[in-house]
């Protein structure tokens, strides 16, 4: 079973941690947006959380398929955004880290013949690259809407 490779198991566990963190990040940001009176941003962030939940589902399915125990994970503390601009910047930084993780994981899996895991990480990488581009676009829209300044 290819998943017995400890480095691959590590990538899968880190991916699971990243997706659970993303779900929590976007849910908390959605509620911050609601507090700021931004219902459209709230709805968008709730959708982002649902998208990340689908990623988590795919990772858990792969772990179960490979016979790897899904373990409880310590999540990093999340920083609360003080403004919509900071919210977009925090999301951009987080998504860039996830893209780097999935790029590294996909490369490792291709190099060592973990075909199914490589396909999983490549699909997640494509989704996260699109999400990163969307977050960058959101940040630009927020800056333009606020006149380039910061609220908070």
C-alpha angles and dihedrals in degrees: 000000000000094000092069086081100109093216091053091048087051092052091049092049091047089049091051090049091049093051094047089048090049092052091051092044094052094043091052092045090049090058091046088054090052090051089053090053095251106132095167092055089046091055093046093051091049088055090049088054090051090050091052090048088059089053090051090050091053093049093048090048090053092048092050092045090054093046094246118146113244102230132200112259134208108235123212117248112263120230115229115234117234094202141012089258092055090045090057092046093051090049092048092052092047094048092048089055091050091049089053091049093050093045090053092045094049091049092049092049093049092048094051099039101252092146100173093045090046090054090049094050093044091053091047090047091054091050093047093048088054090046091049090052089049092051091049089051090048091052090052092049091049092049092048092048092051093046092251093296131109129255125201 
